[in-house]
Amino acid sequence: MDSEQFKAAARDMVDYVAGYLDTIESRRVVPDLQPGYIKELIPDHAPEDAEPWSAVLGDLDRVIMPGKSSPACTELEMVTLDWLGKLLELPDEFLFSASGGKGGGVIQGTASEATLVSMLAAKTRMVKRKKSENPDLTDIDIIGKLVAYCSENAHCSVERAGMIAGVKMRLVPSDDEFRMHGSSLDEAVKEDLAKGLIPFHVSATLGTTDCCSFDDLLSIGPVAQKHELYMHIDAAYAGAAFICPEYRHLLNGVEFADSFNFNPHKWMLVTFDCSALWLKNSSEIVDAFNVDPIYLKHDQQGLVPDYRHWQIPLGRRFRSLKLWFVLRLYGAKQIRAHLRKQIALAERFAQHVKSDARFDIPVKNHMGLVCFRLKELY
Ligand code: PLP
């Protein structure tokens, strides 16, 4: 869209909103639809090719308005996260449509929230497990011993999640390419078990903030399984690139994870905030946060996810609309082209830096990140 097309699209949208206000008295107050209605109206895959704005705008009346904010807000989020999950080739267990309702995706505000939510689910899981093994234990006995793990190169939000969740955090050393491996995780977990602590969660990073390194999921996964740790993957920045087949191999090992997160608002052209989190077993998060007062009850309970139980706030914005718009207005092909162009630009920049004797590139560049330094300072 160039600026003229954008102005025309923005005018269309203002006209649409004004038209809604002009006709509000003739509209239904509550929808008369059954849960699942959106699936019947839109495809089950994101489009490969871009669609025109007129098609997207037209679908507001056809798809969204009959379901107003609810259930449309929930159902569009379910469908668009399945679309995105399929583009990433996530295992079926993470998709609503293929997991039999056990797994699925949800939009959080940030990667920090996604990590925290995963840690709270893991904490509830471990507290329950320990209490079932030994009913004399209290929550305090268990929580005081919980330890979560991440690499020393993980984003500080993981450490912060540990602080908010009230658990110990252990930073696992990474190798000389700044990657965490299963062997060092295994060593750390065994040391903590020997001290009587309770390892319960590991957060692996794909695309670390400082140098875009990738933890070794294929060795971390089996260690997490062996020690019954909840495994979360934080791919806040780099995750978008996995929709390109040439980078998808970096996600191999996701099948071991309990949850996977990346931020479409970072590198996938969606405006802030839109952080996509997929879970294999959503009931673990629901169990961690569930409150069910009378004023939140409704007659469709249990038929579609109640996303308020999948996050920290109860209220939600209609964030899937912008994800739906971006996926349709660009199409997967143009989003891949955008990511590839940025990676090529980073490579070109790295070549310029390499040809200048004053600078050096201390770590291999990955994706769109080039780390360089002035030689005379080192
Ligand atoms: N994880 C990684 C790897 C990041 O690079 C970042 C931010 O740059 C975050 C987490 C935190 O992201 P957010 O601001 O969405 O919480």
Residues whose N, C-alpha, C, O or C-beta is under 5 A from the ligand:
A	BS01	PLP	T110 A111 S112 E113 H155 S157 G207 T208 T209 D234 A236 Y237
